[in-house]
Amino acid sequence: MRSLLLDPRRTLVFAGDSVTDCGRRTDPEALGNGYVRNLYDDLGARRPRIVNAGISGNRAVDLVSRWSTDVLAHEPSLVSVLIGINDTWRRYDEDDPTTAESFEASYRALLDPLTCPVVLVEPFLLPVKDGQEAWREDLDPKLDVVRKLAVEYGAILVPADVELNRQASSLGAAALAGDGVHPTAAGHRAIADLWRQVVLED
């Protein structure tokens, strides 16, 4: 995979929600200030063209509605998807749940048209606020969907929920995500390091 990606003729698209977006729509380079920017900097002069297609607040169904224009139109050499936490969060802050079955159907609609290698990044939760631990009841079945689809579609799985929670056990959850969802600079660095390790070095 390293030889595939470290080529300026290739295009790598990162799709997702606010964790990916990170202000990219007001950034002159359209990269934002999160893990996508970290990877752009890490990959150096031989990096592929990198497209950040994250939009804050998106759920999986929102990605489906803009998939053709925001992802497929770039003719990607690889697509990396990080989606799912809003599918859980909206149940608790707006009483607007997404079932695991609906989440899976939307995710399949993202994966089915892709003809390039795919990376699936686990959505994650690092509970720091009262009540967030209970979100696991909703998120864990969606994590199971992502892991199942990674196997079924032959995608590379980046175990962000597993790794960030492992690091949180020593660093503290708030050091990686101040509100349990949105990464700090250290959290974005951890995601970028994990992505690079799993996708480029394994």
C-alpha positions in Angstrom: 0.0 0.0 0.0 2.9 2.4 0.7 4.1 2.2 -2.9 0.5 2.8 -4.1 0.0 5.9 -2.0 3.4 7.7 -2.1 2.8 8.9 -5.7 1.7 12.4 -6.5 -0.3 11.0 -9.4 -2.7 9.3 -6.9 -5.6 10.8 -5.1 -6.5 10.0 -1.5 -10.0 11.1 -0.3 -10.9 11.3 3.4 -14.6 11.3 4.0 -16.4 11.8 7.3 -17.8 14.3 9.8 -16.3 17.0 12.0 -13.4 14.8 13.1 -12.3 14.8 9.5 -13.6 18.3 8.6 -11.7 20.3 11.2 -12.2 23.6 9.5 -11.2 22.5 6.0 -13.9 24.6 4.4 -12.3 27.8 5.6 -8.7 26.6 5.1 -7.0 27.9 1.9 -5.5 24.5 1.4 -8.8 22.8 2.2 -7.2 20.3 4.6 -8.3 21.6 8.0 -6.2 21.4 11.1 -6.8 17.7 12.2 -5.5 14.3 11.4 -5.8 14.9 7.6 -3.4 17.8 7.9 -1.1 15.7 10.0 -1.0 13.0 7.4 -0.4 15.5 4.6 2.6 16.9 6.5 3.8 13.4 7.4 3.8 12.1 3.9 6.2 14.7 2.5 7.1 15.6 -1.0 5.9 12.3 -2.6 2.5 12.5 -1.0 -0.5 11.8 -3.2 -3.1 14.5 -3.8 -5.1 14.6 -0.6 -8.8 15.6 -0.5 -10.6 16.3 2.7 -14.3 15.6 2.2 -15.4 15.8 5.8 -18.4 17.9 6.8 -19.2 18.6 10.5 -22.4 17.0 11.8 -22.7 14.3 9.1 -24.1 10.9 9.7 -23.6 8.0 7.3 -26.8 8.8 5.4 -25.5 12.4 4.8 -22.3 10.9 3.2 -24.5 8.9 0.9 -26.3 12.0 -0.4 -23.0 13.7 -1.4 -20.9 10.7 -2.2 -20.9 11.1 -6.0 -19.9 14.8 -6.0 -17.6 14.8 -2.9 -15.8 11.5 -3.3 -16.4 9.6 -6.5 -15.9 12.7 -8.7 -12.3 12.8 -7.6 -11.6 9.4 -9.1 -9.8 8.3 -5.9 -7.0 5.9 -5.7 -8.0 5.2 -2.1 -10.9 6.3 0.1 -10.7 6.6 3.9 -14.0 6.7 5.8 -14.5 7.8 9.4 -18.2 8.1 10.2 -20.6 7.0 12.9 -20.3 9.0 16.1 -23.1 11.4 15.0 -25.3 8.4 14.2 -25.0 7.7 17.9 -24.9 11.2 19.4 -28.1 12.4 17.8 -30.0 9.7 19.7 -28.9 11.4 23.0 -29.0 15.1 22.2 -31.9 15.3 19.7 -33.8 12.0 20.3 -33.1 11.2 16.7 -31.6 7.7 16.7 -30.1 5.7 13.8 -30.5 2.0 14.1 -27.5 -0.2 13.5 -29.4 -1.7 10.5 -29.9 1.7 8.9 -26.3 2.6 9.6 -25.2 -0.6 7.9 -27.4 0.1 4.9 -26.0 3.6 4.4 -22.4 2.3 4.9 -23.0 -0.3 2.2 -24.2 2.4 -0.1 -20.9 4.2 0.4 -18.8 1.1 -0.3 -20.6 -0.5 -3.1 -19.6 2.0 -5.9 -16.0 2.1 -4.9 -13.5 0.3 -7.2 -10.3 1.4 -5.3 -8.7 0.3 -2.0 -10.7 1.4 1.1 -9.8 2.3 4.7 -12.5 2.1 7.4 -11.6 4.0 10.5 -13.6 3.1 13.6 -15.8 5.8 15.1 -14.8 6.3 18.7 -16.0 7.6 22.0 -13.8 8.6 24.9 -16.3 9.3 27.7 -15.5 12.4 29.7 -19.0 13.8 30.4 -21.7 12.4 32.7 -23.9 9.9 30.8 -21.5 9.4 27.9 -20.6 5.9 29.1 -24.2 4.9 28.3 -23.7 5.9 24.6 -21.7 2.6 24.3 -25.1 0.8 24.1 -25.7 2.6 20.8 -22.1 2.9 19.4 -20.9 -0.6 20.0 -23.3 -2.3 17.5 -22.3 0.3 14.9 -18.6 -0.5 15.6 -19.5 -4.2 15.0 -21.0 -3.1 11.6 -17.8 -1.3 10.6 -15.6 -4.2 11.6 -17.9 -6.7 9.7 -17.9 -4.5 6.6 -14.2 -4.2 6.6 -13.9 -8.0 6.4 -16.6 -8.3 3.9 -15.3 -5.6 1.5 -11.7 -6.4 2.0 -11.0 -3.0 3.5 -8.2 -2.0 5.8 -9.6 -1.4 9.4 -8.0 1.3 11.5 -9.0 0.4 15.1 -9.3 4.0 16.3 -11.8 3.2 19.1 -9.6 0.5 20.5 -6.4 2.4 20.3 -7.6 5.8 21.6 -9.3 4.1 24.5 -6.1 2.3 25.2 -4.2 5.5 25.3 -6.9 7.2 27.3 -6.4 4.7 30.1 -3.0 6.2 30.8 -3.3 9.8 29.4 -6.9 10.4 30.4 -9.8 10.7 27.9 -9.9 14.5 28.0 -6.3 14.7 26.8 -7.4 13.1 23.6 -10.9 14.4 23.2 -12.0 17.3 25.4 -15.7 16.5 25.0 -15.3 12.8 24.4 -15.9 13.1 20.7 -13.8 15.8 19.1 -10.1 15.1 19.2 -7.6 17.5 20.7 -4.3 18.1 18.9 -2.9 15.1 20.7 -6.0 13.0 19.7 -5.6 14.0 16.0 -1.9 13.2 16.2 -2.8 9.7 17.6 -5.3 9.1 14.8 -2.8 10.1 12.1 0.0 8.0 13.7 -2.4 5.0 13.8 -3.6 5.5 10.3 -0.1 5.7 9.0 1.0 2.6 10.9 -1.9 0.4 9.8 -2.3 1.6 6.2 1.3 2.3 5.2 3.5 0.3 7.5 1.7 -3.0 8.3 
